[in-house]
Each structure stands twice: as C-alpha cells, then as structure tokens.
Amino acid sequence: MYTGIVEPQSITFDVDLRLESGRILGPITLAYETYGELNRDRTNAILVTHAWTGSAHLAGRYNADEAKPGWWDAVVGPGRLLDTDRYCVICSNVIGSCYGSTGPASINPKTGKKYNLSFPVVTVRDMVRAQKLLIDHLGIDKLLTVLGGSMGGMQALEWAICFPDRVASAIALATTPRPSAQAIAMNAVARWAIFNDPSWKKGEYRKNPKDGLALARGIGHITFLSDESMTAKFGRRFSAKDGQFDFFGQFEVERYLTYNGYNFVDRFDTNSFLYLAKALDLYDAALGCDSLHEAFAPVQVPIQFFAFTSDWLYPPYQTEEMVQALHDLKKDAEYHLIPSSYGHDAFLLEHETFAPLIRAFLDRLG
C-alpha cells in the first residue's frame, strides 16, 4: 500500500469548456493527486478514474493523524498493482463533485455566489474532456492506461472512444455502456428523498439537508451490495439495543444503512450528489451513434473488462454486450467474469481477485 504522505494539488484552467449540453463552463478547477514519478519520456502514467462519490484521494494520507487512507489505498504503492516504483499514478476529482473540482458548491465567478442549481448538467464525457486539460498540463502525450470502476469505468471507456491517440489501453471494472431503467429508477427514488426534504430549498440550502441526503445514500448503498453479501453480513439479526417488538426497533441491516447514510452527510454535498447521479443516468457510450459498434469504431487500443457475478446494478450481460461489439469489430477486448458475493462494490473490496489479471495486462503493454 502507499504509505507516504500525499500532497493534494489543484489547478485552475482559464478556459470556456463547451459541454455536451451546449452550455459553457469556465474557469475550471481540478483537484488531483499523484503517486510515483514520471519517467524520462513520460510514458508510465496511469490515470485512475473514480466512482460516483469518490475523490482524488486515491491512496496514502494527508498527515500521520488521518484516520483512513485514500479510497483504493490497497492497490497503490511499491510492489502493489499500481507499483509506484514503476508507474506515475494520477487521480483527479471530476467536475460536478465537491472534493476540490468545480461543481455546484463552487463559487460562480460571474455572481460571487455558489452555483447551486445554476450549475450546468455535466456528463461523463464532459468529465473526461476536463481531465484531458490536466493531462495536457502535465505534459503527458499518451497515458499507459486509464483504469476505473463503475462511473470510473465509464470514464475509461470515454478516453478510449474520444481520445484513442492519447491512451495506450483502458481498463473498465463493474461498468456499463448505459444504465438500465432499473438503475435509473433507483437514482430517481434517491432524488425524491432529497427533493422532499424541506431543508433542501431547491438547492439553496445553507446546511446539507441531512435527512434527504442520508436516505438517498441509503438507497444507493443497497444497489452497491448483493443479497448474498447482505445475508452474510447481517442476516435477519435484530439489533441488540432494541426490543424485537419495539415499534421503532431495527434490524442490524437497518442500523447499518442509517449509520452510513448520516455519516455520508458530513462528507458530501447534496447538489453534487444529484448532479453526479444525473451524469450516471445520462451516460450512453453510443450517444449520437446508431449502435455500440459505431461508437466503438474509433477505439484503437486494447481494453480489459471486468464484471462481477453478483453485481445487479451493472450486471455482467452489460459488459458482455460491449465486449461482443468490440470483438465484432476485430478490436482487442479482454473479458473476465469474476465470481464474487460482494455485488457492485466488489471492484473496491476484492482487488486480489483481479489484480494479477490487470498486472499481466499491463505487462503485455511493455
């Protein structure tokens, strides 16, 4: 794991980025972190792209007293999957988020006030185009790979589709070419939870609307798990603190969702949650094309895909649809279906199941 102290970084680009919606966003600030060093010819850079509520804090700690390391610390560091003696690892926070990059909680320079709901809707493709500004700034002509899971996997795909000459490969875990109606429905219910919280005030809140956001996070969290993992972790155990026939007594799984929901309120902005959920729902790798085959036609590099058997949010058949389209086009697509009981979160929790396969893939690139 990465045991060093990490220095958070950010850069502001004085640009007007035309978004897929046609609206203009600028200037744009991106928060990012780096681990390891670029080699002389700058060919060893790996961009790690985060999921929905992730951040640029991929690994390590900001100081010795920080309770938890970065969100994927287990795979970063000397001798690890993302070997910092070999690679320069970069992770940037997406636009629309609240962890340092420009988002709805940022100050609109034209008004001097927070954007809130005046912030434009952003897409995954917009996020990637903003990331390219950072990669250009760092003087990297071609990334060795772009690696990410869930929304991060969508970003990896977009790099391969939109900037095929700027990447040598892509690795996508637990992702989809387009969320299903069921996935969109779960996000819709999460939105209702926020919209119906009176303290949301149509995005003009002073303090996070905790009840609405906690409920929305609880709904989302259910989609990250699986029946098998929830049964193993909680079963039907009733909380030892409550009487079984107390009206407000809770099962352990209820307590778990309550704890995670309200804990989330302290670290994430509600409007950012909504904007990034919208970006997830809108994602379609074939947007503007007649088919995935047409969308994947520009791809020039090998892509490695991973799906997990118990993932019901972005189930394996969705990954397999992409792999088949690439194979039909005679493109280099490698696919691994990983047995797992952890659900969608398997890509965060079971790195040992796929790390050897990714390592071999990267070795193949030279």
Beta strands, then each sheet from edge to edge (+ up, - down):
strand 1: 9-13
strand 2: 17-18
strand 3: 24-25
strand 4: 28-35
strand 5: 45-49
strand 6: 88-92
strand 7: 107-108
strand 8: 113-114
strand 9: 145-149
strand 10: 170-173
strand 11: 303-308
strand 12: 333-338
sheet 1: 1+ 4- 6+ 5+ 9+ 10+ 11+ 12+
sheet 2: 2+ 3-
sheet 3: 7+ 8-
end
